[in-house]
Amino acid sequence: MRLGWQPPDLIAAAPFWEATQRGELALPWCPTCEAPVLYPRDFCPRCHTTGIAYRTLSGRGTVYSFGVEHRSVWGSELEPPFVVALIDLEEGGRMVSNVLDDPARVHIGAAVEVEFQPIDDGRAVPRFRLVEAVQ
Amino acid sequence: MTVPTRGKAAIVGVADAASPTGVLDVYGRDLHTRVAREALADAGLTFADVDGVAAVGSLMQANELAEHLGLHPRWVDTTMTGGSSFEILVQHAMAAIACDLATTVLVVYGETPRGDRDRPSEYPYWLQRDTNINEWEGPYGLRQPLGPYALAKRRHMYEFGTTDAQFAQIAVSTRQWAAMNPNAKLRDPISVEDVLASPFEVDPLHRAEVCLVTDGGGAVVVTSAARAADLRQPPVYILGSGTGQTHALLIGEMDDLTRTAGVASGAQAFAHAGVTPDDIDVLMTYDSFTITVLLALEDLGFCAKGEGGAFVEDGRLGPGGALPTNTNGGGLSYTHPGMYGMFLLTEATRQLRGESGARQVPDATLAVAHGCGGVLSTFGTLVLGSEIP
């Protein structure tokens, strides 16, 4: 039994994973909605515009909500306790990720910034740190 | 407005299987067969009367179950929406019966996650197919399904000031009901302090706010109101129904973690039934977690958005309270094999027949069964009545 994730398989998301290898957060950008498409699709699920192109984002966001996981979780290398959060990106869109700081310092509305961490299936995954923590 | 299907179909037989140990001595098709046979016997019907089969589990579950039972149904349904599947299957059965696509439908469920620990499969069930979870949530350690519910609980506390103690009271009231159910896994009384002292699974979710993992199964028989009139049990009429979804398995796709598709499914079910939350005698609502109950109370309109904490804190949901809720002890204390919605139907039916013994709600004539599937994703609401008001 392989403890890990199936490799990425969504064709429209390939540029997302290529960008993470360069240390960039990139998402399809809907010109009609003026917002990113997250998770990545080759159309906009809000207005159904097709053929939309990727754009590199700032990598900044705020914490919408978070939980502090107290156990090891199948498929993740993170050691408990760790923070799993919903991050509202500055340009729009909400993603599940981690805030890598001390859980006691994380709060809803906190400003965060992306960083990329390699995991064992070859991907670099976007995770976040509190902005005040890196200053 | 009410609809032509209102009261045209009824639940006429129920069965459920659960054990105080949490482990059953049967599993798989043997369990499905047992609860199916018991529900038909309860109705005073036999397999020969069944011309519709609804079930979820495997890809062709209804067909496979019919095959196993030697049935050749003219109508099947394997609509899989997670925990709300059975409310939605009963809605579909009602519609099928009203359109003469079926006369008598058998709806069956059984899973045995406890016993299955000695019969392991290679992957957790949520990773067995190519779901988007693998790509977009997996690496971050968002534990399914607890993680998303913890996010919703914290957001509710942040937006509305709901307290940990208010959430805990939901578990306390539910346990009071479980004490009167001899088949409940957890029957000892607990206090708010006990709940808050239980360790965090995913902070802010305490262990005592998380549903059980038990073996269990159940079945219901749905038939036309005309056929129901001369059967063994008094009919429990399906008065209204509604379904809704905001997303499927990815919590990042849910716009507002404090407002579920229960808003839509509930509004339609009440409108179709021609009743309001104030009319409801018994509420059977999915309690995978305390936050699931709190959001349902608000979304169904039993209280305003954001007021769920104050609504529950005086014990209103418990025995003797103004809104008897989850009178079987719920997924928190009775049983939760994975898709708990079946047990909302069996208990609501027994309450409306007046056969719930020590936990019977006096003069119960209207009940709601409100199922939740996925991660606050898919909802099915049924308004049930012992009469057609």
Interface residues (C-beta under 8 A of the other chain):
Chain A: M1 W5 Q6 P8 D9 L10 A13 L38 Y39 Y64 S65 F66 G67 V68 E69 H70 R71 V73 W74 G75 S76 L78 P81 F82 V84 A85 L86 R94 M95 V96 S97 N98 P103 I108 I119 R123 V125 R127
Chain B: E122 Y123 P124 L127 D130 N132 N134 E135 W136 E137 G138 P139 Y140 G141 L142 R143 G147 A150 L151 A152 R154 R155 Y158 P199 F200 E201 V202 D203 P204 L205 L250 I251 G252 L257
